[in-house]
Amino acid sequence: MIGLEIRKVTVVGAGLMGHGIAEVFALNGFEVTLEDAFPEALNKARKSIETSIDRMIKSGKIKQENRDGILGRLAYSSELEKASSEADLVIEAVPEIMDLKKDVLSKVSSSCRADTIIGTNTSNFRISDLADSVKGPDRFIGIHFFNPPVVLKLVEVIKGDSTSNSVFEQIFGLMKELGKVPIRVFKDSPGFVVNRINAPESLFFCLVIDKQIAKPEEVDHFARSNGLPMGPYELMDYVGIDTVVHSLDYYKKSLSPDYGKCHAFHDLYNRSELGLKTGKGFYVWKDGKAQIPPAEPTTKLDLMDILAVEINEAAKIVEEGIALPDDIETGVKLGMNRPFGPVSVASGLTNSEIMAKINSVHERMGLDVFKPAKSIESGKLREIFAKKELASAEVPASAAESPVTEQPKQASAYETLQLSREGKVAILELRNQKLNLINAKVVEDLERAVEEISSDREIVVAVLRGSNGIFSAGAELSQFFSSVADFMNFSRRGQTVFKKIQDSPKIFISQMEGYALGGGFELSLSCDIRFATEDVQIGFPELQRGILPGWTGTQRLAKLIGMSRASFLILSSERINGKQAHDLGIVSRVFPKDTVGKETMDFARKLSEEVAPVAAYLAKVSINRGSETPMDSGLWTEAISMGLLYGTEDIKEGVGAFLQKRKPEFKGK
Ligand SMILES: NC(=O)c1ccc[n+]([C@@H]2O[C@H](COP(=O)([O-])OP(=O)(O)OC[C@H]3O[C@@H](n4cnc5c(N)ncnc54)[C@H](O)[C@@H]3O)[C@@H](O)[C@H]2O)c1
């Protein structure tokens, strides 16, 4: 059995990363041996760790009385075999040179126990490529800390082709124990997640210089003026041009020959101008600072170029089953120190906007790595980025071999609903047991789903329907409420969430069938348009249960059909069918039971293609606000909305298409 309890850790290579990793383990109570082939590296590491611990004491992060304990848990060694033989976990952190790493890993795996887990902190190399040199490759894993390990929370935990699931999960748990934020990398693509996303970006900036699109200082001033802490060239100088060149060389062999098709970085490398470490790279460096010449920010680049490149690579990472979207988002935010990652950026854009951007980058740079990912090309980016788990076909073969202790997050984002998309139509289906009763969980799920739909730029229309032929039989009355205030609050909460449907910029259509009773009826009333089956049972049975329609029903129904009819329906609790509801003006169309689904979807699809989204939103606002205010205020809302529409691109498209007798293509702008 591999990897029993981990208490003793050996870190091989006491450089920038190795000494930091050792310090993290010592701070968390582990016994650590830091090994390096060079005694001067060990001395430097010891001093750096002591300085770092003293700084933490000064800032109050750790207590003075713990100093000796932490430092006492650290041992220093120049004997690789001996240091490995005593460890439960060995982490290799020697320089990023394939043969050197293989040599060290081979020695480590021959000297340590058979149950010792062996990790590598490689930034780019596939774990499976290094695994050949490890005896017992099922215990070999990628543990990619970020620089500086004591500060940065992100750790990529990477599964090689042979890594066992139990080792994968044990190391994932161990990283959490260290207070880190680990992300699961299920397949060991070169660069894993963060550096893989960085790879086409580095190439892009190399080509910007090769093609003389802009000068480094123009790009870096542009980046800073857009709020980034450092421009890309300053950052590459800081990291080291040699590191960037080595990575590109590796990606050229392992990802695509395109990574070998740029020169700017290699030119600097060949002149030994490596950035901060040599005092000169793209810039001259003085006192640890880049001397960036003054320049106007370039107008030849757009921040969206870079973001589109990142989104494109993130999509490929998900398509290839390397990592899940949430983990990619976390990885980019924490690994690149950014407030947002590619997944959240993509959520604010439409598939066609992203496709247009990445196509223009591809056209300008002329390399295949910038071609749109399959999911972008097929208009399925939204679906790919909504993934919460890998499909079983994508789970690497070794996943079946041993039980996994902790699974990635659950498949469905909602327990009581299903949200899917078809082009510009969202389909929100209630799925709460047989009758789709509405309880606190349904209300919570509805709120999140309506917000998700409302912020999705791709969506124009949403269909709200039930399942098993039933829309909803109403509120679940078996829930426990401990006080009057609790019950009142339950009512307020429902009202707030239902009102989000009314206030949503999307057109909501409710498909009423089976039962639309009580809370279910109110949910339908919150939508803009209602379709029904002939035999649906609609009504408010509340008064017969000692309550009243408390989720907007008393207000919405009266506004919709007038006080007299609303009073009759609410006070009598009488049920009506679809035809009667149509006669009363509650539903717009009535269909036989077996065609209502198709008819509703056909209508939704057509509407989503034909209406201008912003105009639809403002029309909703005018109708809904107008029903609550004096006529003149309503008319002002209408006039102001018209004024707002005057400035949109869609008005030009709508009028232009009408005059040219063609179908308009609205962008929602
Ligand atoms: N620097 C970063 O920002 C960063 C971030 C994440 C991961 N990494 C990865 O971490 C690893 C180490 O990078 P680094 O920046 O700490 O490098 P580094 O050059 O600072 O440190 C490497 C250390 O390994 C020692 N070493 C060399 N050969 C050895 C051997 N045969 N046995 C034992 N020790 C040996 C060196 O003396 C040196 O102290 C690399 O794989 C790198 O890609 C680096």
The ligand as an SDF file (V2000), in Angstrom:
LIG
                    3D

 44 48  0  0  0  0  0  0  0  0999 V2000
   10.7350   29.6070  -10.1640 N   0  0  0  0  0  0  0  0  0  0  0  0
    9.4330   29.5360  -10.2920 C   0  0  0  0  0  0  0  0  0  0  0  0
    8.7280   30.5510  -10.3500 O   0  0  0  0  0  0  0  0  0  0  0  0
    8.7800   28.1960  -10.3270 C   0  0  0  0  0  0  0  0  0  0  0  0
    7.4130   28.0880  -10.0340 C   0  0  0  0  0  0  0  0  0  0  0  0
    6.8200   26.8290  -10.0170 C   0  0  0  0  0  0  0  0  0  0  0  0
    7.5830   25.7090  -10.3020 C   0  0  0  0  0  0  0  0  0  0  0  0
    8.9130   25.8550  -10.6030 N   0  0  0  0  0  0  0  0  0  0  0  0
    9.6580   24.6210  -10.8940 C   0  0  0  0  0  0  0  0  0  0  0  0
   10.3250   24.2340   -9.7070 O   0  0  0  0  0  0  0  0  0  0  0  0
   11.5490   23.5830  -10.0290 C   0  0  0  0  0  0  0  0  0  0  0  0
   12.6860   24.2990   -9.3430 C   0  0  0  0  0  0  0  0  0  0  0  0
   12.7250   25.6300   -9.7750 O   0  0  0  0  0  0  0  0  0  0  0  0
   13.4900   26.7550   -8.9720 P   0  0  0  0  0  0  0  0  0  0  0  0
   13.0320   28.0450   -9.5560 O   0  0  0  0  0  0  0  0  0  0  0  0
   13.3440   26.5190   -7.5190 O   0  0  0  0  0  0  0  0  0  0  0  0
   14.9870   26.4810   -9.4090 O   0  0  0  0  0  0  0  0  0  0  0  0
   16.3170   26.9250   -8.6850 P   0  0  0  0  0  0  0  0  0  0  0  0
   17.3600   26.9560   -9.7160 O   0  0  0  0  0  0  0  0  0  0  0  0
   16.0950   28.1500   -7.8750 O   0  0  0  0  0  0  0  0  0  0  0  0
   16.6040   25.7400   -7.6580 O   0  0  0  0  0  0  0  0  0  0  0  0
   16.9940   24.4640   -8.0390 C   0  0  0  0  0  0  0  0  0  0  0  0
   17.8670   23.8660   -6.9440 C   0  0  0  0  0  0  0  0  0  0  0  0
   18.1550   22.5390   -7.2940 O   0  0  0  0  0  0  0  0  0  0  0  0
   19.4960   22.2680   -6.8950 C   0  0  0  0  0  0  0  0  0  0  0  0
   19.9960   21.1200   -7.6490 N   0  0  0  0  0  0  0  0  0  0  0  0
   20.4940   21.0860   -8.9030 C   0  0  0  0  0  0  0  0  0  0  0  0
   20.8470   19.8130   -9.2180 N   0  0  0  0  0  0  0  0  0  0  0  0
   20.5640   19.0420   -8.1400 C   0  0  0  0  0  0  0  0  0  0  0  0
   20.6890   17.6520   -7.8520 C   0  0  0  0  0  0  0  0  0  0  0  0
   21.1540   16.8120   -8.7530 N   0  0  0  0  0  0  0  0  0  0  0  0
   20.3070   17.2150   -6.6420 N   0  0  0  0  0  0  0  0  0  0  0  0
   19.8290   18.0790   -5.7090 C   0  0  0  0  0  0  0  0  0  0  0  0
   19.6980   19.3990   -5.9280 N   0  0  0  0  0  0  0  0  0  0  0  0
   20.0310   19.8710   -7.1410 C   0  0  0  0  0  0  0  0  0  0  0  0
   20.2220   23.5490   -7.1800 C   0  0  0  0  0  0  0  0  0  0  0  0
   21.4170   23.6360   -6.4160 O   0  0  0  0  0  0  0  0  0  0  0  0
   19.2020   24.5790   -6.7570 C   0  0  0  0  0  0  0  0  0  0  0  0
   19.3590   24.9330   -5.4120 O   0  0  0  0  0  0  0  0  0  0  0  0
   11.6300   23.5990  -11.5400 C   0  0  0  0  0  0  0  0  0  0  0  0
   11.1220   22.4100  -12.0480 O   0  0  0  0  0  0  0  0  0  0  0  0
   10.7430   24.7550  -11.9220 C   0  0  0  0  0  0  0  0  0  0  0  0
   10.2240   24.6360  -13.2160 O   0  0  0  0  0  0  0  0  0  0  0  0
    9.5210   27.0550  -10.6020 C   0  0  0  0  0  0  0  0  0  0  0  0
  1  2  1  0
  2  3  2  0
  2  4  1  0
  4  5  1  0
  4 44  2  0
  5  6  2  0
  6  7  1  0
  7  8  2  0
  8  9  1  0
  8 44  1  0
  9 10  1  0
  9 42  1  0
 10 11  1  0
 11 12  1  0
 11 40  1  0
 12 13  1  0
 13 14  1  0
 14 15  2  0
 14 16  1  0
 14 17  1  0
 17 18  1  0
 18 19  2  0
 18 20  1  0
 18 21  1  0
 21 22  1  0
 22 23  1  0
 23 24  1  0
 23 38  1  0
 24 25  1  0
 25 26  1  0
 25 36  1  0
 26 27  1  0
 26 35  1  0
 27 28  2  0
 28 29  1  0
 29 30  1  0
 29 35  2  0
 30 31  1  0
 30 32  2  0
 32 33  1  0
 33 34  2  0
 34 35  1  0
 36 37  1  0
 36 38  1  0
 38 39  1  0
 40 41  1  0
 40 42  1  0
 42 43  1  0
M  CHG  2   8   1  16  -1
M  END
$$$$
